[in-house]
Amino acid sequence: MPAQPSRKRPSAAGEASAPAAPAGLRADARHNRDRILEAAREAYAAQGIDVPVTTIARRAGVGVATLYRRFPTRAALVTEAFSEQLAVCVAALDSALRDPDPWRGFCSLIEKVCAMQATDRGFTAAFLSRFPDAVDLDGERVRAEEGIARLVRRAQESGQLRADFDPSDVTLLLLANNGVAGDSPEISAAASRRLTGYLLQSFRAGHAAPLPPPAPLDLNRIHRLPTGP
């Protein structure tokens, strides 16, 4: 998992790739498109998705009109800029479900998603309902929740995940992990790894006291989180 996924395309074996530029673009148009997307990813990662389009155009070294020719709406730009994160999340979930060791698969998903959330301030808002018309977020969310439920069930049936862990506890974890974002990427990543390490230890079966009942949380709750100033 890249430390700052918004600045790199997925390259590990089995990971999905971000959509390529539309066929038929001239070399200069393709270059401008790539520069705009790179500038958008960097700006969203640092400041969240409310960065003005004019700022992204200036950062990319193009005019606002050029940006709008490639991406007619801000939602279209956000969707394309974050398509690789969505691909990485889908690939991480699929990889976790394929892992023959259910506990290792569960831990790998938690670690990857938390690392992405902590180092990319635009990640949460971009994928979890800020732009509900831009992509099929509801469909992706349902798919994610069903996959997480299967992952939890496998890990519990293997005897490695505590029996009272509820799939909604993944949302609780992401709510907690969101609190470590906002500092430098290095500090946020280190804090997220530490927090995730503590929590994964507490999720293991066999050495923990019973917990209170789970909170009624689903992934839709995450979109209400602030993404920074």
N, C-alpha and C positions, 0 to 999 in steps of 0.2 A: 504494500500500500504506500503510495507516495506521501511524504510528509506534508506537502502542500499540493493536493490533487488538482487544484484549479489551475496550476501552472504547467502541468505535465499531462500528456495523454496516457491512458492505460497501456501497458506494454507487457505485463506478465502473461504467461501462458494461461489460456482459458478465460481471460477477461475480455469483455466486450469492448469494441472500439467505438469512439465517438463518430457521428455521421461525417462523411467527407463533404467537401465543398460541392455545390451543385455542378453537374457536368456542363460544359460549354462556356464557362467563364473564361475570359481572356486572362493572360498571365498577370497583368496589372490589377485587374479586378479581383482575382483570386488572392493576390498579395495584400490588397487593401482589406479584403474580408478577413484574412488570417490575422492581420495587425489589429483590426477592430476587436476580434474575439479574444486575442491575447490581452489587449488593454482592458477589456471588460472583465475577464477572469481575474486579473490582478487587482482591479479596482473593487470588484465585488468581494474578493477574498479579504482585502484590507479594510473595507468600509461598509460592507453590506450592499444590498441591491438597490438602495435608494440613491446611489450616485447619479448625478445628472448625466444625461446623454451627451451634453456639450463637453463635460469633463472627459468622458471616454473618447470622444472624437479627438479632442486635443491631445490626449495621451497617446492615441494611435497615430497622430500626425496626419489626420484627414479632416475634411470639412464635414459639418453636420449633414449636409445634403448627401454626401457620399455614404455616410453611415446609414441614413434612412433609405437609400437605394438598395443597400444590401439587407437591411433589417427594418421593414416598414413601421414596426411598433416596438416599444420598449420591451413588451412581453416576449416578442419574437427574439430579441437580442438575449434576454435573460434565459429563455428556454434553450437556445443554441449554445450559449456560453456554459450552461450547466449540464448539457447533454452527456458529457463524459463522466461527471459525478454520478448521474443516474445510471449510466452503464456500469460504473464501478460498483455501485450499491447492488444492482441486480446480479452482477457477476459474483460479488462477495456472498450474497445470500445463496445463490445456486451452488457455489463452491462449498459453502458450509453444509448444505444439505447433502452433498455428495460425499463428504468426508466420512470414511469408515469409522472414525472415532467421534461419536456424537459430542463429547465434551470439548474436544479440540475444535470441532466445527463451530460450536456455540461461542467459544472464546474468540475465535478468529473473526467472526462477524462483529461481535461487540467491540473488539479492539479496532477494527478497520473503520467502522462507522463513527465511533467516538473520536478517533484521530482526525477524520475528515471534518467532523462538526467543530472540533476545537480549533483547527487551523484555518478554516474558511468561514468567515463571518456571514457570507451570503448563502451558505449551504442550507441552513434551516428554513429560511423564508422562501428560497427559490423552489424547494421541492415540496414543502408542506403547506400548500394552499394559498400562498401569497398571490399567485397568478393561476387561479383555477381554470381559466379558459385556454391557457397556453398549451398545456399538455394534459393527458389523461391522468391527473394526479390522484383522483379518487380510485381509479382502477389500479394504479401502481400501489397506492396505500393498502387497498384490500389484499392485493397479491403479497405485499410485504408482511402484513399481519398474519395471513394464512401460513406463509413460509416460516415466520418466527414461531408461530404456535407449533408447527411440525418440529422445528428445531428444538424447542423446549421439551416437547413430548419425548423425542428421541433421547435427549440427554437425561431426562428423568427416568426413562425406562432402562437406561444403562446403569442407573444407580449413582451417577456422578453429580447430577444437579439436584439440589434439595427439593423435596417433594412439594413444599409449599411455595415454590417459585411460580409466579403467575406471568403469562405473556405480557400483561400490562406493566410488569416491573421493568421491561425494556424501555417503555416510555418514561417511567420514573427515572431510570438511569440517564436517559438523554436529557431530561429536564435538569438533572444535577450536573451533568457534564457541560451543558450550555453555560453554566456559571463560571467555568474556567476560561472561556473564550474572552477575547477583548484585549489581552496583553500582546506582547510580541508573539509571532508564530512559534518561536523556540520555547518560550516560557509556557504558552498555552498548550503546546504539544506535550511538554514534560509534565505539566500539572494533570493533563488528561490521562497520560499513561499511569501516573501515580494513583489517581482516583479510580481508574478502571481496574488496576491491579488489586487495590483494596476490595473493591466491590466483587470482582470475580472470586476472590478468596472467600468472601462471605456467602457466595452463591453455592459453593461446593456442599455436597451432602455430607452428613455424618458428624459435624462438629459445631452445630449452631442451635441456639435456642429457638423455639417457635416464634413466628412473627405475627403482628396484628394482621387483620384481613387486608387484601390488596385494595388499592384505590381504583375507582372506576375511570381509568385513563385509557385513551387510545392514541394512535399516532396523530390524529387530527388536532390533538391538544397542543402539539409542538408549534404550530404556526402562529400561536399567540405570543410566542416569546419575542422580546426585543432583539434586534440584530445589531445594536450599538448606535452611537450617535450619528 
